[in-house]
Amino acid sequence: MKRSYEMPAGTDPNQYLMVPYIKGRATCQSKNIVESFKILEQEIAEPVNIIEIGTNHGGFTLFLNDLKFEKKVHSFDIHKLALHGEELLEQEGVRFYKMDALKKGRPIIETILKEPKKCLLFCDGGNKVLEFKTFGPLLKVGDLIFAHDYFRTPQDLDETIWKWCETTEADLKETCEKANLEPYHQDAFAKSVWAARIRTKI
């Protein structure tokens, strides 16, 4: 299926409460990320690594790269980005990996997670729950992990907020208990349909 990166004529930018485009790239994110992610700008003072699984169109990648703290963004997707997307990300200082994060990309992610810098890991690929289960236990104390398309339960899905539910509390419960992952400003991030956890101990 061909992806379109141009705003179709007559499109309502407020449809599904989405942030439509950043630097010409679709974000596929709720408008509420602007407010939710201010928390990160307020609380993070040191340089960090950001790992994004699921680059998609690259708009959210650029949003993460524009957050107001020092960071290096690493983004993984199995698809080549259209319309010179990889070149744009490179120009912005993002490292893009065209590979499956759960296969060829896994040792790369594991190496990044072992670096002493704090890491923020965003699970937004084809299997968000498996991505969370795979990498959540590898976090250092203080690292953060997020999973997209989140509602507390499937019954909480509210299409006036977002149309998709791929991550729930039940999906994450076992991994959180085993890996000591505690809620991180969950009410705030839930408004932008992200599950948010911080590792509190090994």
N, C-alpha and C positions, 0 to 999 in steps of 0.2 A: 504493500500500500504506500503510495507516494505521500510524503509529509509536506505540508505547506507551512512556510515560515512568514508569509505575508498576512496581514490582517485582512480577512475577507471583507468586501464592501458590505456595509450595513451591520457589521458585527458589533454587538454591545460589549464594551470592555468590562462591564460589570457582571457579565454572564458567569454564573456559578461563583461569584465573588472571587474571581481569579485575578492575580497579577498577570496581565497578558504577555507583555514583552519587556525584556531588558536588553538594550543594545541590539535590538532586532531579533532576539532569540526568544522563543516561547518558554515560559517558566513552568507551566503545568502545576502551579501552586496557588493556594488560597491567598487572597489579599491580606489576610491576617498575619502572614509571615513578617510583614514590615514591623508590626507591633511586637509579636512574639520574640523575634530575633534581636530586639533591642536589649533583651536580658543578657544575651551573650556579649554584646558590646559593653554593657555595664559591668559585667563580672569577670571578663577575661582581660588580663593585663599582660600576660607573658606571650611570647611567640608560640604558635600551635601548628600542628598538622591537621588539615581537614581532608578526610577521605569521603568521597561521594561515590556510591554505587548506583549507577543509573543516570548517565549524563543527559539522556534524552535529547532535547533540542539545544541544551546548553544555557538556557536562561537562568535557571536556578544556580547553576555552576557559577555564573557571573555574579549573581546576587551574593553567594557565599564569599566570592573573591573580593567583593566590595565592602564586606563587614569591616568595621573600624577598629581592627586590631591586627597585629602582625601575624601573617599566616602563610602557609604553602598549601595550595589546593591540589589534590590528586583525584582525578575523576576517571571512573571506569565505565565502559559501555561495550556491549558486544557489536554494536553497529557503528559504521563510519558516519561521521556527522556531515550533513549536507551543507551546501552553499559555503564552503570554506570554513566550516565551523571549527575544525581542529586548528587551523591557522589563527583564527580569532582567539581561541583559548590560549594558544601559545603566546600570542602577542600580549595577552593580559597576564601572563606569568603562570598560567595553569598547566599542570602536567596531565595530559590526556593519555589514557591507555585503552586501545581498542582490543579488549579481551574480556572473557568471562571472569568476573571477580571471584567466583567460587571455584574456578579451575586454574587456568594459567595465572590469573591475577592474585590468587590466594597467597603464595609465598611473598609477593611484593607487598601486599597489605600487611602480612605478618611482620615483615621487616620494618615497615613504617611504624607499626604499633610498638615495636621494641625500642624505638628511639626515645630518648629521655623527655622530649617535648610532650606536653599534653596533646591528646588527640581527640578530635570530634569526628565521629563516624556516622554517616547518613545512609541508611538502608532504603533505597528507592529503586531497586532493580526489579527483575522479573519475579523474585521470590523473597519478599521483604522479611518474612518470618524466618526463613532459613538463613538469610544473611545475618540477621540478629542473633540467631542461635549459634552460628558459626564463629562470629567474631566477638560477640559479647564477652565470652569467657577469657578472651585474650587481652582485654583492656587492662591498663595500669590503673592504680588508684587515682581517682580524679579525672580520668578520661570520661567522655560523654558519648552516648550512642543514641541514635534517633531512628525511628521507623515510620514511614509515611503511610498515608491512607488509613489513619488510626481513628477508631471510635472505641469507646470502652467496651461495648458489646455490639453485636450486629444489629440489635434492636434499637440502638442509639443513632444509627445512620439517619442523618438529616440532610436531604438533598438540597435544602436551601443553603446549606453550608458547603457540602461537597457531595459528589455523586458516587464515590467509591469507598468501600470499606474492605481493606485487605489485611488489617492488623488490629487485633483486639487484646484486651488484658489477658484473656485465657491463652492466647497464642504465646504470650511473652512470659507468663507466670513461672514456668519451670526454669527457664534460663535465668531469670532475675533472681530466683531463690538460690540456685546453684552458684551463680557468679557474683552474688552480693551487689546486684544492680538495684539502686533505689530511685524512686521518682525524682525528677529534676524539673522543678517548676511545671509540673505536668498540666495543671489547669490552664496555664498560659499557653503552652505549646499545643494543647488539645484544640484550642481555638483555630489553629492553623493545620489541624489534622495530622499532627506529629506526636508519636510516643517519644518520651524523653527520659533517659535514665543516666545515672552517674554511678561509677564503681566506687564503693565506699571502703572496701577492704578486699584483700586477696583470700 
